[in-house]
Amino acid sequence: MLRLALCTAIACLLSLSAQAQQYEGKTANLMSIVTVKAKDSSKPITVKSSTFKPGAMIPKDNSAYGANKSPQLSWSGAPKGVVSYVLIFQDPDVAGDKPLTHWIVGNIAPSITSLAEGAAAPKGVFQGGAHGNAYAGPHPPSGLHHYYFEVFALDTKLDLKDGVKANEIEGAMTEHVLASGALEGVYQGPGQ
């Protein structure tokens, strides 16, 4: 019985590893999720989290299966002239219309370069996404999904309001992105 459990666990890990390797090449070009290009892509923004490491499993507390609280995020390396930041959280592995935008936070002040875990969005921002105007954590119906937290440094503030959709913000950001960067995490629902 122990041998069967061990074999099942090894098979599961090999399957996850194979799925992760399938996406390994995407981490080098994370901007394939959002089509807006930075004016100077030679100096990307570094996006990090103390909640999970790049490419690692997003904790259950940060998923819709758990407490559904946003992970801690921080970013650095933006060029001079930043007027606002935009954060977009997306899942490109969904069925149907891709990617699924879980969360958009726009008009983040240039003095703000981090968000605490589970914190409310900063004052003066607009929010949006497929699940309303707040963080919506990973909730894949099946299989391993890849998630991207993308930060864009803009040379302007955007004239958008709560309820913004991905296509609206991408259109508004065109020609205003000074630099961008992304953090990838993965998630698989419990028992999958």
Backbone as CSV, one residue per row, in Angstrom:
resi,resn,N_x,N_y,N_z,CA_x,CA_y,CA_z,C_x,C_y,C_z
1,MET,0.822,-1.183,0.000,0.000,0.000,0.000,0.878,1.264,0.000
2,LEU,1.918,1.253,0.842,2.849,2.378,0.875,3.536,2.538,-0.475
3,ARG,3.888,1.417,-1.097,4.543,1.462,-2.408,3.616,2.070,-3.456
4,LEU,2.328,1.737,-3.420,1.350,2.286,-4.358,1.200,3.787,-4.155
5,ALA,1.135,4.225,-2.881,1.022,5.655,-2.581,2.252,6.407,-3.063
6,LEU,3.425,5.813,-2.863,4.668,6.437,-3.301,4.712,6.549,-4.821
7,CYS,4.298,5.496,-5.514,4.273,5.518,-6.986,3.297,6.558,-7.494
8,THR,2.139,6.682,-6.848,1.143,7.685,-7.239,1.711,9.088,-7.040
9,ALA,2.376,9.329,-5.913,2.967,10.641,-5.642,4.045,10.974,-6.667
10,ILE,4.876,10.015,-7.007,5.940,10.238,-8.002,5.335,10.537,-9.365
11,ALA,4.296,9.808,-9.750,3.636,10.050,-11.039,3.043,11.445,-11.087
12,CYS,2.443,11.888,-9.983,1.862,13.228,-9.911,2.946,14.287,-10.066
13,LEU,4.081,14.106,-9.362,5.186,15.063,-9.466,5.767,15.105,-10.872
14,LEU,5.892,13.952,-11.505,6.406,13.915,-12.880,5.452,14.628,-13.829
15,SER,4.145,14.461,-13.618,3.157,15.136,-14.452,3.247,16.644,-14.282
16,LEU,3.342,17.123,-13.020,3.478,18.555,-12.763,4.760,19.099,-13.369
17,SER,5.853,18.327,-13.250,7.129,18.753,-13.807,7.042,18.879,-15.321
18,ALA,6.391,17.933,-15.969,6.246,17.979,-17.430,5.411,19.176,-17.846
19,GLN,4.337,19.462,-17.084,3.503,20.620,-17.413,4.285,21.911,-17.206
20,ALA,5.078,21.975,-16.146,5.879,23.176,-15.888,6.922,23.374,-16.980
21,GLN,7.561,22.285,-17.450,8.560,22.392,-18.511,7.924,22.865,-19.811
22,GLN,6.670,22.511,-20.013,5.959,22.942,-21.224,5.908,24.468,-21.289
23,TYR,5.878,25.125,-20.128,5.765,26.579,-20.072,7.091,27.259,-19.784
24,GLU,8.168,26.489,-19.656,9.452,27.052,-19.269,9.885,28.171,-20.208
25,GLY,9.678,28.023,-21.481,10.077,29.041,-22.447,9.293,30.330,-22.321
26,LYS,8.090,30.274,-21.756,7.261,31.462,-21.632,7.785,32.425,-20.587
27,THR,8.529,31.927,-19.590,8.997,32.821,-18.550,9.985,33.848,-19.088
28,ALA,10.657,33.544,-20.164,11.599,34.493,-20.753,10.868,35.620,-21.470
29,ASN,9.648,35.381,-21.919,8.882,36.388,-22.639,7.488,36.478,-22.039
30,LEU,7.404,36.956,-20.803,6.132,37.006,-20.105,5.164,38.003,-20.724
31,MET,5.666,38.931,-21.483,4.787,39.938,-22.046,3.914,39.400,-23.169
32,SER,4.016,38.117,-23.448,3.128,37.536,-24.445,1.694,37.484,-23.939
33,ILE,1.486,37.626,-22.624,0.141,37.600,-22.059,-0.582,38.900,-22.396
34,VAL,0.035,40.042,-22.111,-0.531,41.350,-22.442,0.228,41.855,-23.653
35,THR,-0.499,42.314,-24.644,0.126,42.643,-25.925,0.763,44.028,-25.984
36,VAL,0.567,44.871,-24.984,1.151,46.202,-24.987,2.646,46.089,-24.713
37,LYS,3.449,46.691,-25.545,4.906,46.613,-25.420,5.466,47.865,-24.750
38,ALA,6.553,47.684,-24.013,7.224,48.793,-23.352,8.057,49.573,-24.353
39,LYS,8.218,50.875,-24.089,9.046,51.716,-24.947,10.494,51.265,-24.912
40,ASP,10.952,50.792,-23.742,12.319,50.300,-23.611,12.279,48.950,-22.909
41,SER,12.165,47.891,-23.680,12.055,46.553,-23.092,13.411,45.988,-22.671
42,SER,14.492,46.764,-22.891,15.814,46.271,-22.518,16.039,46.312,-21.006
43,LYS,15.222,47.075,-20.285,15.355,47.188,-18.837,14.015,46.856,-18.182
44,PRO,13.724,45.575,-18.020,12.430,45.208,-17.452,12.341,45.503,-15.955
45,ILE,11.132,45.680,-15.494,10.859,45.838,-14.072,10.988,44.460,-13.426
46,THR,11.553,44.401,-12.238,11.637,43.156,-11.480,10.429,43.078,-10.564
47,VAL,9.663,41.998,-10.687,8.479,41.788,-9.845,8.765,40.588,-8.952
48,LYS,8.556,40.764,-7.642,8.831,39.699,-6.671,7.665,39.547,-5.707
49,SER,7.721,38.452,-4.945,6.756,38.219,-3.883,7.447,37.492,-2.744
50,SER,7.133,37.895,-1.524,7.630,37.146,-0.363,6.694,35.973,-0.076
51,THR,5.572,35.918,-0.765,4.575,34.865,-0.563,4.942,33.591,-1.314
52,PHE,5.526,33.721,-2.508,5.945,32.558,-3.294,7.105,32.950,-4.193
53,LYS,7.908,31.968,-4.574,9.064,32.197,-5.439,8.637,32.156,-6.908
54,PRO,9.401,32.780,-7.805,9.062,32.749,-9.234,8.912,31.318,-9.747
55,GLY,7.817,31.062,-10.413,7.549,29.750,-10.993,7.027,28.726,-10.011
56,ALA,6.925,29.095,-8.735,6.504,28.151,-7.697,4.985,28.158,-7.519
57,MET,4.516,27.222,-6.713,3.104,27.098,-6.403,2.641,28.289,-5.565
58,ILE,1.542,28.909,-5.982,0.925,29.983,-5.214,0.244,29.331,-4.014
59,PRO,0.428,29.844,-2.798,-0.176,29.218,-1.621,-1.711,29.184,-1.681
60,LYS,-2.275,28.173,-1.040,-3.730,28.000,-1.023,-4.444,29.234,-0.474
61,ASP,-3.842,29.904,0.542,-4.467,31.106,1.114,-4.653,32.213,0.076
62,ASN,-3.851,32.193,-0.979,-3.944,33.215,-2.024,-4.825,32.764,-3.180
63,SER,-5.497,31.637,-3.002,-6.385,31.101,-4.036,-7.841,31.236,-3.601
64,ALA,-8.748,31.055,-4.552,-10.177,31.064,-4.244,-10.580,29.803,-3.484
65,TYR,-9.703,28.792,-3.451,-9.957,27.595,-2.652,-9.630,27.851,-1.180
66,GLY,-8.903,28.918,-0.889,-8.484,29.244,0.471,-9.083,30.575,0.906
67,ALA,-8.235,31.437,1.497,-8.688,32.726,2.025,-8.896,33.777,0.938
68,ASN,-8.462,33.489,-0.280,-8.622,34.403,-1.425,-8.021,35.780,-1.158
69,LYS,-6.854,35.795,-0.512,-6.195,37.079,-0.274,-5.044,37.246,-1.267
70,SER,-4.845,38.456,-1.687,-3.788,38.732,-2.657,-2.423,38.450,-2.040
71,PRO,-1.460,37.967,-2.859,-0.112,37.753,-2.332,0.623,39.081,-2.165
72,GLN,1.673,39.062,-1.373,2.543,40.235,-1.271,3.246,40.378,-2.610
73,LEU,3.320,41.586,-3.108,4.005,41.868,-4.369,4.862,43.113,-4.208
74,SER,6.019,43.128,-4.847,6.847,44.330,-4.890,7.511,44.394,-6.254
75,TRP,7.878,45.591,-6.662,8.531,45.760,-7.961,9.589,46.854,-7.858
76,SER,10.590,46.734,-8.721,11.698,47.689,-8.726,12.274,47.769,-10.136
77,GLY,13.102,48.782,-10.327,13.793,48.924,-11.602,13.059,49.739,-12.644
78,ALA,12.023,50.466,-12.235,11.302,51.299,-13.204,12.156,52.497,-13.588
79,PRO,12.037,52.949,-14.829,12.825,54.111,-15.261,12.281,55.415,-14.682
80,LYS,13.003,56.490,-14.869,12.528,57.814,-14.461,11.321,58.192,-15.310
81,GLY,10.499,59.045,-14.776,9.352,59.540,-15.530,8.067,58.751,-15.317
82,VAL,8.065,57.827,-14.353,6.846,57.050,-14.099,5.793,57.955,-13.455
83,VAL,4.595,57.959,-14.035,3.481,58.730,-13.500,2.507,57.809,-12.761
84,SER,2.401,56.559,-13.212,1.545,55.586,-12.529,1.968,54.173,-12.911
85,TYR,1.503,53.225,-12.101,1.714,51.801,-12.387,0.364,51.133,-12.617
86,VAL,0.395,50.055,-13.383,-0.768,49.183,-13.574,-0.319,47.771,-13.217
87,LEU,-1.158,47.065,-12.457,-0.933,45.659,-12.126,-2.044,44.850,-12.778
88,ILE,-1.659,43.815,-13.513,-2.628,42.917,-14.152,-2.270,41.488,-13.768
89,PHE,-3.261,40.750,-13.282,-3.089,39.357,-12.853,-3.927,38.476,-13.779
90,GLN,-3.266,37.569,-14.537,-3.957,36.785,-15.558,-3.587,35.309,-15.544
91,ASP,-4.511,34.519,-16.069,-4.350,33.071,-16.249,-4.514,32.765,-17.738
92,PRO,-3.422,32.400,-18.443,-3.530,32.100,-19.867,-3.982,30.669,-20.170
93,ASP,-4.137,29.848,-19.134,-4.434,28.423,-19.346,-5.915,28.076,-19.312
94,VAL,-6.783,29.063,-19.193,-8.215,28.784,-19.120,-8.743,28.296,-20.464
95,ALA,-9.851,27.592,-20.400,-10.537,27.209,-21.634,-11.330,28.419,-22.120
96,GLY,-11.560,28.503,-23.401,-12.335,29.625,-23.945,-11.474,30.839,-24.185
97,ASP,-12.068,32.018,-23.944,-11.346,33.274,-24.175,-10.136,33.358,-23.257
98,LYS,-8.964,33.573,-23.866,-7.716,33.611,-23.119,-7.076,34.979,-23.250
99,PRO,-6.359,35.420,-22.283,-6.271,34.904,-20.925,-7.454,35.379,-20.086
100,LEU,-7.660,34.750,-18.923,-8.664,35.210,-17.969,-7.980,36.225,-17.062
101,THR,-8.521,37.424,-17.009,-7.948,38.473,-16.172,-8.609,38.424,-14.806
102,HIS,-7.828,38.045,-13.812,-8.340,37.924,-12.450,-8.411,39.258,-11.722
103,TRP,-7.491,40.177,-12.053,-7.425,41.420,-11.280,-6.673,42.460,-12.069
104,ILE,-7.209,43.667,-12.077,-6.540,44.836,-12.652,-6.543,45.920,-11.585
105,VAL,-5.395,46.533,-11.367,-5.295,47.693,-10.489,-4.551,48.762,-11.280
106,GLY,-5.191,49.884,-11.510,-4.575,50.936,-12.312,-4.446,52.251,-11.569
107,ASN,-3.582,53.122,-12.078,-3.280,54.426,-11.495,-2.667,54.300,-10.101
108,ILE,-1.832,53.281,-9.918,-1.073,53.160,-8.669,-0.024,54.272,-8.680
109,ALA,0.067,55.015,-7.602,0.998,56.147,-7.520,2.444,55.672,-7.702
110,PRO,3.301,56.502,-8.306,4.689,56.094,-8.541,5.476,55.872,-7.246
111,SER,5.008,56.408,-6.141,5.686,56.216,-4.854,5.374,54.842,-4.244
112,ILE,4.386,54.147,-4.779,4.009,52.827,-4.272,4.668,51.755,-5.139
113,THR,5.525,50.952,-4.515,6.208,49.884,-5.254,6.032,48.529,-4.577
114,SER,5.005,48.422,-3.731,4.691,47.127,-3.128,3.254,47.133,-2.620
115,LEU,2.693,45.939,-2.539,1.369,45.733,-1.957,1.510,44.615,-0.935
116,ALA,1.029,44.841,0.279,1.113,43.830,1.333,0.150,42.689,1.038
117,GLU,0.450,41.520,1.571,-0.427,40.368,1.383,-1.800,40.667,1.982
118,GLY,-2.830,40.437,1.186,-4.202,40.624,1.642,-4.632,42.065,1.809
119,ALA,-3.786,43.015,1.442,-4.107,44.433,1.631,-5.149,44.898,0.627
120,ALA,-5.903,45.898,1.030,-6.834,46.537,0.100,-6.011,47.307,-0.930
121,ALA,-6.598,47.546,-2.074,-5.916,48.323,-3.113,-5.657,49.736,-2.591
122,PRO,-4.568,50.361,-3.023,-4.263,51.723,-2.570,-5.363,52.714,-2.950
123,LYS,-5.420,53.807,-2.219,-6.416,54.857,-2.510,-6.109,55.489,-3.852
124,GLY,-7.155,55.898,-4.546,-6.998,56.608,-5.802,-6.835,55.725,-7.022
125,VAL,-6.943,54.412,-6.865,-6.787,53.506,-7.999,-8.159,53.099,-8.543
126,PHE,-8.152,52.503,-9.712,-9.345,51.827,-10.219,-9.020,50.348,-10.292
127,GLN,-10.058,49.517,-10.210,-9.873,48.068,-10.258,-10.852,47.454,-11.244
128,GLY,-10.532,46.260,-11.669,-11.426,45.533,-12.557,-10.953,44.108,-12.715
129,GLY,-11.548,43.421,-13.672,-11.226,42.033,-13.935,-12.495,41.243,-14.172
130,ALA,-12.323,39.988,-14.502,-13.463,39.142,-14.845,-14.363,38.841,-13.652
131,HIS,-13.834,39.003,-12.443,-14.593,38.635,-11.248,-14.980,39.848,-10.405
132,GLY,-15.003,41.035,-10.977,-15.382,42.235,-10.234,-14.198,43.140,-9.973
133,ASN,-14.375,44.005,-8.987,-13.394,45.049,-8.707,-12.545,44.741,-7.481
134,ALA,-12.086,43.510,-7.382,-11.236,43.104,-6.263,-10.402,41.901,-6.696
135,TYR,-9.417,41.567,-5.879,-8.574,40.404,-6.153,-9.439,39.149,-6.207
136,ALA,-9.184,38.316,-7.199,-9.833,37.008,-7.329,-8.723,35.991,-7.549
137,GLY,-8.469,35.175,-6.554,-7.357,34.242,-6.601,-7.560,33.090,-7.557
138,PRO,-6.506,32.319,-7.778,-6.577,31.169,-8.677,-7.687,30.192,-8.262
139,HIS,-8.370,29.662,-9.266,-9.427,28.675,-9.033,-9.559,27.792,-10.265
140,PRO,-8.470,27.120,-10.654,-8.541,26.307,-11.865,-9.482,25.120,-11.662
141,PRO,-10.358,24.862,-12.628,-11.283,23.737,-12.492,-10.580,22.390,-12.592
142,SER,-9.465,22.363,-13.314,-8.701,21.120,-13.416,-7.299,21.433,-13.917
143,GLY,-6.360,20.605,-13.513,-5.001,20.725,-14.017,-4.219,21.880,-13.427
144,LEU,-2.953,21.928,-13.809,-2.029,22.965,-13.377,-2.199,24.191,-14.277
145,HIS,-2.400,25.362,-13.672,-2.516,26.612,-14.421,-1.365,27.525,-14.046
146,HIS,-0.961,28.346,-15.001,0.103,29.328,-14.813,-0.551,30.697,-14.658
147,TYR,-0.030,31.471,-13.729,-0.589,32.791,-13.421,0.519,33.826,-13.505
148,TYR,0.188,35.006,-14.028,1.165,36.063,-14.214,0.695,37.345,-13.543
149,PHE,1.543,37.889,-12.667,1.339,39.203,-12.070,2.237,40.137,-12.858
150,GLU,1.649,40.989,-13.672,2.414,41.882,-14.547,2.293,43.319,-14.059
151,VAL,3.418,44.016,-14.005,3.445,45.415,-13.587,3.934,46.253,-14.758
152,PHE,3.202,47.321,-15.038,3.526,48.241,-16.128,3.774,49.631,-15.544
153,ALA,4.903,50.242,-15.896,5.206,51.615,-15.518,4.753,52.507,-16.671
154,LEU,3.883,53.460,-16.379,3.316,54.320,-17.423,3.798,55.757,-17.287
155,ASP,3.766,56.468,-18.395,4.139,57.883,-18.394,2.911,58.784,-18.240
156,THR,1.784,58.219,-17.804,0.540,58.965,-17.633,-0.345,58.258,-16.617
157,LYS,-1.408,58.953,-16.191,-2.482,58.303,-15.447,-3.563,57.985,-16.471
158,LEU,-4.295,56.923,-16.239,-5.319,56.494,-17.187,-6.691,56.998,-16.766
159,ASP,-7.471,57.415,-17.739,-8.824,57.915,-17.491,-9.802,56.740,-17.558
160,LEU,-9.692,55.851,-16.578,-10.543,54.667,-16.513,-11.146,54.566,-15.115
161,LYS,-12.215,53.791,-15.005,-12.922,53.657,-13.729,-13.016,52.194,-13.318
162,ASP,-13.482,51.966,-12.096,-13.723,50.609,-11.623,-14.575,49.843,-12.628
163,GLY,-14.299,48.569,-12.742,-15.028,47.723,-13.679,-14.320,47.566,-15.010
164,VAL,-13.118,48.102,-15.122,-12.366,48.060,-16.378,-12.087,46.608,-16.778
165,LYS,-12.137,46.354,-18.055,-11.834,45.032,-18.624,-10.441,45.070,-19.257
166,ALA,-9.882,43.896,-19.496,-8.515,43.779,-20.016,-8.335,44.506,-21.340
167,ASN,-9.283,44.355,-22.265,-9.126,45.003,-23.570,-9.150,46.528,-23.451
168,GLU,-9.904,47.057,-22.485,-9.960,48.512,-22.298,-8.629,49.044,-21.767
169,ILE,-8.070,48.346,-20.796,-6.821,48.852,-20.222,-5.664,48.682,-21.201
170,GLU,-5.663,47.599,-21.955,-4.597,47.424,-22.952,-4.645,48.548,-23.978
171,GLY,-5.842,48.906,-24.419,-5.979,50.008,-25.378,-5.520,51.334,-24.789
172,ALA,-5.876,51.584,-23.534,-5.507,52.844,-22.890,-4.006,52.936,-22.624
173,MET,-3.350,51.800,-22.401,-1.913,51.816,-22.099,-1.040,51.952,-23.346
174,THR,-1.586,51.686,-24.507,-0.796,51.732,-25.741,-0.065,53.067,-25.851
175,GLU,1.217,52.998,-26.153,2.107,54.157,-26.306,2.474,54.826,-24.979
176,HIS,2.063,54.265,-23.834,2.374,54.883,-22.540,3.221,54.007,-21.630
177,VAL,3.564,52.796,-22.035,4.319,51.883,-21.182,5.815,52.182,-21.302
178,LEU,6.407,52.611,-20.187,7.838,52.884,-20.153,8.637,51.603,-19.952
179,ALA,8.118,50.717,-19.091,8.782,49.447,-18.797,7.755,48.515,-18.167
180,SER,8.072,47.245,-18.176,7.159,46.267,-17.586,7.940,45.056,-17.103
181,GLY,7.290,44.272,-16.277,7.889,43.041,-15.782,6.796,42.149,-15.232
182,ALA,7.126,40.902,-14.981,6.108,39.959,-14.527,6.694,38.928,-13.583
183,LEU,5.810,38.387,-12.773,6.115,37.283,-11.866,5.157,36.156,-12.199
184,GLU,5.700,34.962,-12.401,4.880,33.787,-12.703,4.740,32.915,-11.466
185,GLY,3.537,32.400,-11.257,3.279,31.394,-10.240,2.382,30.345,-10.862
186,VAL,2.260,29.207,-10.222,1.375,28.151,-10.709,0.417,27.757,-9.614
187,TYR,-0.704,27.146,-10.012,-1.661,26.654,-9.020,-2.449,25.497,-9.601
188,GLN,-2.710,24.529,-8.744,-3.550,23.397,-9.081,-4.495,23.197,-7.908
189,GLY,-5.793,23.078,-8.200,-6.772,22.964,-7.138,-6.575,21.730,-6.285
190,PRO,-7.100,21.772,-5.053,-6.978,20.621,-4.150,-7.575,19.358,-4.760
191,GLY,-6.883,18.273,-4.597,-7.381,16.987,-5.071,-7.309,16.773,-6.562
192,GLN,-6.647,17.656,-7.277,-6.559,17.507,-8.740,-5.273,16.809,-9.134
